[in-house]
Amino acid sequence: MNNKKIAIYGGSGFGREVAWLVESCQDGRVVACFIDDDEKKQGIVLNDVPVLSLEQAAEQHPDAKIVGGIGNPRIRELLINKAATRGFSFDTLVHPRVEMSKWLEIGIGTVICAGDILTTNIRLGAHVQINLDCTIGHDVVLDDYTTLAPGVHVSGCVQCGKRVYIGTGAVILNGTQENPITIGDDAIIGAGACVTKSIPAGQTWVGVPAKQLK
């Protein structure tokens, strides 16, 4: 099998976890490099993988596909757009230890980590990240760049906008087909929060039950 190169944009802890995900897939894809804009990281080796600048990656691995390795949705969007401008295309990663139905739409660049369970009629936008041991119920939408930290549980009939960040261990209770719970663009849900109702765009909610952090 011919090796297919993956370049992970972000030499952080999550970037290294994405590298492990690629290795776990055992489908011929290999991590060619990490890409990092921090000049102090460029030239070092992380877990046997070199760290390059974007320009170096374009010169040395022009055929590689990019996967985002940054958890922050806004920063990830900036880096992905930067890579696209440089001519890179993108890949999608699903760990083999993920359970999911065939009734899913998965956007390009999305990363779904080990232990996740996704049920039915779910739509994931582009460059979504679903970290370890999350569950997603029926009729859920996670729009572009939305990020679920480890152990998040999203019940049925929930719609998240773009660049939503949901912290570790948070829970979103279910809506209904007629009245789904909606989480607006750029909203942040704190770790361990329990969301019981819709959240407007750009707000941060924390606690049980979750309330706006002002």
N, C-alpha and C positions, 0 to 999 in steps of 0.2 A: 504494500500500500504506500502510495506517495504521501510524504509528509506535507501537511498544510500548515503554513506559518500563522501564528497568532502573535500580535504585539499588544501588550496590555498597557493602556495609558494610565499610569499611576504606579509608582514604586512604593506604595504604602502597604500597611498590613492587609487590607482587603485585596490589594493587587496581588499579593502573594497567595492569598486564598483562591483567587481566580486562577492563578497558575496551577495550583493543586487541582482545581476543578477540571482544567484542560487535561492534565495528566490522567485524572480519573476516568475521563471519557473513553480513553484507549481506542480512538477512532481514526488515528493517523494525524491528528492535529498536535502540533508542538509549539511551545512558547519560544519564539525567536528572541524576544527582548521585552524588557519593560521600557516604557517611554516616560520620562520625567522632565519637567521644565526647570526643576531645581538643579542648578549647575553643580552644587556640592554632591549630588547623587550620581550625576553623569560620570560614567567610567568605572563605577564600582560594580560588583557582582552580588546579586541577591539570590540565594538558593540556586546557585549555578546558572543564573540567567543574567546577562549583562544589562546595565541600565544605559540607555542612549537618549540623546535629545531627539526631538521630532525630525529634525533635518537629517541627523545620522541614521535614524530608522528608515527614512524615505530613501536614503542612498544605499544602505546595506540590505534592506528587506522591502523593496518596493512592491513585492507581491503579497506581503503579509496583510491580514485583515485585523482591524482594531477591535478590541473589546475594552470598555471602560472599567477601570479599577479604582475609581474614586466613589466613596459613598455619598458625598454631598451632591445633591441633584443639580444645583446651579453651577457648581464648578465642573461637574461631569458634562453638562450641556456645553459649556464654553470650550472644554477640551475636545469633545467630539466634533463640534463645529470647526475647530482649528484643524483637526485631522482631516476632516472632509475637504476643507479648503486646500490642504496639501495633496489631495488626490487619493487618499485612502478610502477603502470600503470597510464594511463592518461585518462581524459575525455574531451569532447567537449561541449561547451556551446553556445546556440543560444537564445537570448532574444525573448520572444513571440511577441514583437512588432518589429519584423524584417520582411521586405517584400523581398521575393526572389523566383525565379523560381525553378523548379525541375531540371534544367539543370546546376547543380553545383556539383563540387567535393570539399569536405571539409575534410581537414586532421585532424588527431587526435590532441587534445589539443588546437584547435582553439577556440577563444572567439569572438563572434559577438554580439555587444552591442545594446541597444535600439535605435530605430529610423533609423537603417541602411537599405539601399535599394540595393539589388544585383540583376542584371537583368538576363542575360542568358549566358551559355557557359563560366563559370568562374571556375577557378581552384585555390583553396587555399591549400597551403602546410600545414605541421604540425606546430602547436603552433603559428599560425598567430594570431594577435590581430587587430580587427577592432573596434575602439572606437565609441563613440556616434555620430549619425547623419552623417554618411558617405554614399556616393553613389559610386557604382562600376558598370561600364558599361559592355557591351558585350565583350567577347573574351579577358578577363583579366586574367593574371596569377600573383598570389602573392606567392612567394616561401617561404620555411620554415622560421619562426620567423620574417617575415616582420610585421611591426607595422604601423598602420594608427592612428594618433592622432584624436581628435574630429573634425568633420566637413571637412574631406578630400573628395575631389571629383576626382575620377579616371575615365576618359573617356574610350571609347572602344579601343580595340587593344593595350593594354599596358602590358608589361611583367616586373615584378619586381623580382630581384634575391633574395638571402638569406640575412636575417638580414637588410633589407632596413628599414629606419625610415623616415616616412613622417609626418612633423609637422602640427600642428593645422591649419585648414583652407587652406591648400595647394591645388592646382589644377594641375592635369596632363592632358594636352590636348590629343586628340585622335591620334593614329596612324592609320595604315591601315593593312589589312590582309597580304599584301605583304611586308610592311615596318612598323612593330609595333614600338612604342616607347619603348625602353628598359632602365631599371634602374639597374645598375650593383650591385653585392653583396656589402653589407656594405655601400652603398651610404646613404647620409643623405640629405633630402630636408627640408629646413627651413620653419617655420610657415609663411603662407600667400604667399608662392612662387607660381609662375605660370610656370610650366615646359612645354616647347614647343618642346623639342627635346631630344634625348637619352642622358643618363648620364653614364659615365664609372664607373666601380667599385671603391668603396672607397672614392669617392669625395663628398664634401658638396656643395650644390647649394642653393642660396637664391635669393630673389627679384623677380621683375616682369619686363620683363621676367626673368626667373631664370638664373643666371650665377654662375660659379664656385667661391667659396670662397677660396682664396689662403692665 
